[in-house]
Amino acid sequence: LKSCESGKRFYSKEYIACIDRTDIVIAPIAEDDDCMTIVTREQLRSYCGNSVLYLEHTDIDNVSDYNTPPEVALLDEDKLSYPLTLRRWQEGDSFIPFGMIGRKKISDLLTDRKMSVIEKSRQFVLLSGEDIVWVVGCRIDDRYRITNRTENILKITKQTLNG
């Protein structure tokens, strides 16, 4: 932590650790905190709430099964713009769900999934530029799906932490 730049933030389920010059400050996460973190191409993992995202860069030839559970996202890496942004969803956020043509609001997706208010408040999204590419643990954006032209894949696996 001390080797990072001042202002860098790390999140757990209920707390934030922030680098402030030479100190590490730990505090409860504020209700209005969007829990935004930056994800670089070099990172192997990123934390969001009580989960960790494992990132793997691979070639299309190394993927044997394209039918993945919602906790795994297979994205066309050549369409992504780094660094990526990981944050809680915000009112008005929308994306194009895999398999659909039109846009859908994240709030509608979460309601359709019958998520509780608490679950909704802890929902994260992954962005490339201004585009939401994955509603973490739910659904990827159709524009970033794997196609017959895909060469490079970013595989992201969400794992819930205990505690």
Secondary structure, 3 states (H helix, E strand, C coil): CCCCCCCCEEECCCEEEEEECCEEEEEECCCCCCCCEEECCCCCEEEECCEEEEEEEEEHHHCCCCCCCCCEEEEEHHHCCCCEEEEECCCCCEECECCCCCCEEHHHHHHHCCCCHHHHHCCEEEEECCEEEEECCCEEEHHHCCCCCCCEEEEEEEEECCC
